Structure formats: C-alpha cells, structure tokens
Amino acid sequence: MKDMAYGTRRIRVVLAGTIAALLALQVSIWAQGRGGGEPALPRTPRGLAPIDLTGYWVSLVTQDWRYRMIAGAKGDFPGIPLNAEGRRVGNEWDPVRDEATGEQCRAYGAAGIMRLPTRLHITWEDDATLKVETDFGTQTRLFRFGDPPAPAPPSWQGTSVASWDLVARGRAGGLKVVTTNMRMGYLRRNGPPYSAKAVLTEFYDVVREPDGTPYLIFMGIVEDPTYLNGTAMFSAQFKKQADASGWNPTPCAAG
C-alpha cells in the first residue's frame, strides 16, 4: 500500500509539472503574438519581405540618356549582343508600321520597360503578389511568389515568378524575378528585338542615403536564343517619392 501511495504521488507530481510547462508555453506564445509585443507576422511572401518595395518611385536617368529618353537612330544598337538575325530584324524597325498594326507597345514590354523614363507605383495585390504599375506606357506587371500560375497567352509583361533572394549578396535583402511567356518586343525604343523565347531575370534591392532617402536599384539580364548571341545586361535606379506627385499615366507610343 505504501509503495502504491508513493507511486500515485509521483505520477501526480509528474503530471502537475507537465501541465505547468504546457501552460507556461501557451502563455509565452500568447504574449509573443498578442500581449508581449508586436504580433507575429504571417509566413507569407509579404510577411517575410526583407525590404520594402512599396510606394511611388521615379526613374533617375543617369546613364545612356540618348537611348532612354528618346528613340535612337535605326541600327544604333551599341552594347546589345544581337546576332545576325537580331540585327536584321532591328534594322527593319518602323515606328509608323508598329502604330498602324497595334504594336506600339513593343518597347514597353517586360524586358524594356524598366529602362524607360517612367515612374513606378508598387503595391501588394495580395500576400503573394507584388503589383508594379508604370505611368510611361500605362503597364502593369505582377510578380507572383510560389508556383508559376496556369499557362496563359503571351503578353507584353509575360509571366513573372518572384522569390526573396536572401543569400546571393551575403546579406538579407533583395528580390529576384524570372519572367517568361513574353510577346516579341524591343530592348530599346529603336527596335533591337527580343523574341517570345526570351527569359528575363531581374534583381531588385533598396538602399538608403545617409539622410535616409530610399533608392530602388534594378538589374536585368535577358537571354534569347533567337536574337542574341550573348546575355544583354542593363540596370536602372529609382528614387522614392513621398506621394503620387508627378504620376502621369500615358499610353504606349512607337518611336
């Protein structure tokens, strides 16, 4: 009997200790999520974002001004590794024909739009989709995290799959976007082409000046087996705006 009483008391002690530990864990979780500080963010792409890309941004044209602000001359394609077929197609550029055939947005597709003198408005469409709107050409890009969406017809902005690029630069931060399924377009406004087989890989990051002013840094890489004999690389910078001042959506225009 004495041994049974001792065993019963021991079981009660163990159970009491286990229940106390579980209650302490529950209180700790509750405190972290509600009463003990900021609520824990959901583990969604939006909640895990290492940088804030949202807001209004204006393009800073600090390089290649004559190719970004105006259309260059026909056949003037320095810095773009066009193959023979790409140069042939580029030399046939005709902005009047593009307007007449409804192809005036060829320079505003995903592989060209970020280098144009545009403003951006970036928002979260949902917890797994970043929306990037441009006022130059009135385009909308959707950067979707996770599995690629269902197949769709090719479009100017294509299909973009995004991921947080957390280790490529040895620190937390950065967005990587891979875009396919694009319509044939132009890398510049004077006709150097990319085909529907092109793959666009982009990297976005945010840096701050000593005064706290945010800048969006962009780099793009285009690979195209149809019109390029190497990779076309380009970059751009955007300064964050306090509000929508200067936002002026305008339609595509050839040339």
N, C-alpha and C positions, 0 to 999 in steps of 0.2 A: 504493500500500500504506500509505504514511504517512498519507494522508487517511482511509483506511478504519479504521486503528487509532485515529486521533483521534476519528472518529465513533462507533466502538464504545465508547470510554471515556466519551464524553459521554452516550451512551444509558444506560450503566451508572450514571453519576452521577445522572442524572435519575430513573431507576427507584429507586435507593437512597434519594434524597430523598423520593420519593412514598411508598415503603414506610414510611420513618421517620415521616412525617407521619401516615399512617394508623394506625400503631402508637401514636403519641402520643395521637391522638384516641380510640382504643379504650381506652387506659389511663385517660384523663380521664373518659370515660363510666363506666367500671367504678368509678373512685374516687368519682364523684358518687353512683352508685347503690348502692355496697356499701362500699368501703373508705375513702372520703374524707369521710364524713359520714352524715347521715340518708338512708335510701333515698328515691328519688323517688316521690312519691305517684302512683297511677294517675289518669289524667284522667277520672274518673267524677264524677258529682254529689257523691258523698260525699267523694272526694279533693279536689275543688275548693271545698268548703264554706268560705265566708269567716267564718262564725260557727258556734258550737257550740250547737245547739238541744236536744241530748240531755239526759236526766235527768228528775228529778221537779220539778214546778213547782206552786205553789199560787196561786190567784186572789186578788188584792187588790181587794176591793170598796170602792173609794174614791169612786165616783160612782154615781148612780142606784140607791142602796141599795134603795129600796122597790120597784123593778121587777126587780132582780136576785136579791134574797134571798127574796122572796115574790111570789106572783102578784098583780098589780094588780086593781082592780075592772073589771068588764065595761065596755068602752067607753072606758077610760082609756088613750089612746094618744099622749100628747104626744111630739113630736119625731120621729114616724114619718109620712112623707108619703103616707098612704093616700089613694087615690082613693075615689069614691063606692062602688064595688063592694067595695073592700077594707074600708071602714068597715062596710058592710052585713054582710059575712062575719064580720068581727071582732066585731060586736055579737051574732052568733049563737053565740059561744063557749059551750060547755057541757062542763066537765071530766068530769061524770058520763057523758055520752054518749061522750066520747072514750075513757074507760076501758072502757065496755061494748062499744065497737066495735073495740077493739085499736089505737086511735090515740093512746095515751097518750104516745108519743114525739114528738109534733109539735113541742114546744118544744125538743127535743134534737137537731134536725137541724143540718146544717152552718151554716145562716145564723143559728142562735140559740145553739148550744152554747157558743161561746167567751165569751159574756157571762154565762153561768150561774156560780154559785159553785162551780166544780169544781177538781179537781187534774188535772194533765196528767202523762202518762208518755210521753216522746218517745224513740224509738229508730230506728235504721236497720234496716228489714226486709231490705233488700239495698242494694247500692251505688247504686241509682237510686230508692229508695222510702223516704220517711220515714213512720213509723207514729206516730200521735198517739192515745193512749188517754185517755179521761176516766173518772174514777170516778163522777161525777154522771151517772146515766143509763147508765153502762157502755157507752159508744160507742167506736168505733174508726174513725179517719179515715186514709186512705192518700194521701199526697202523692207522686205519680209524676212524675219528671222525664222529659223526652223526648216522644215522640209519644203522643197520647192512646191509652188502652187500647181494646180492642174494645168495641163497644156492649154495654151491659148494661141490665137493667130499672132504672128509677128507684129510688133508695133514700134513706134519711134523710141519709146523708152524701154522696151523689152521686158524681160522678167529678171528681177534683181533679188538675189538671196544674200542676206546680211548676217554677219557674225561679229561679236566683240573680239578684236584682235588684241588679246591681253598680254602676250609674251613676245611678240615679234620684235619689239623695240626694247625689250628688257625692263618694261615697267607697265603698270596698269594703265590702260587707255587705248583709244583708237577703234575705229570702225572699219571693217573690211566688207566690201560689196562686190559680188560677182554677177555680171549681167550678160545674159544671152537672149536669144529669140528676138533680136532687133531687126527692123527693116533696114535695107540698104540706105546709108546716109553719108554725110560728109564729115571729115575730121576738122575741116576749116570751111569757112563760108565760100571759098572759091573753088570747091569741087573735089579735093582729094578724097577718094571714096573709101568706105569700109563696107563689107558685104554682110549678108544675113548670116554668114557663118562666123562672124567676128565674136570674140569674147573680150569683154571689158572687165578689168579688175581695178577696183578703186580703194584707196585708203584715206580715211578722214581722221583728223586729230584737232584738238583745241589747245592753243597755247595762250598765255597771258603776258601782256607787257608789264613792266614794273608798276605802272599805275593801275593795273587790274583790268585793262581793256582786253576783251577776248578776241582772238583771231582764229578763224577756221582754216586749217591747212589741208589741201587736197592734192592727191597724186593719182593719176590714172595710167593704166597700161592697156594697150589694145593689141591683141593678137588676131591676125586674119590670114588664113591660108590662101584666100582668093586674091587679095590686092596688095598684101605686104610681104616683103622678104625679110622682115625682122619685126621686133616689137616697137610700137610707137608709144613714147612716154611723154607725159605732159603734167603740168602742175598749175595750181592757182591758189590764191589767198583771198579770204573774205573777212571783212571787219564787222563785228556785231553792232547792230543798231538798237537804240533804246526803244524804238517803236516802229510803226509802219510808214513813217515819213519817207517819201520818195518812191514808195511802192507804186508801180505804174504798169499793170499788165498790158502788153501789146501783142498782136498776133505775129505769127511767123512771116518773114518776108525773104524771098530769094535774093541772094546777092548782097 
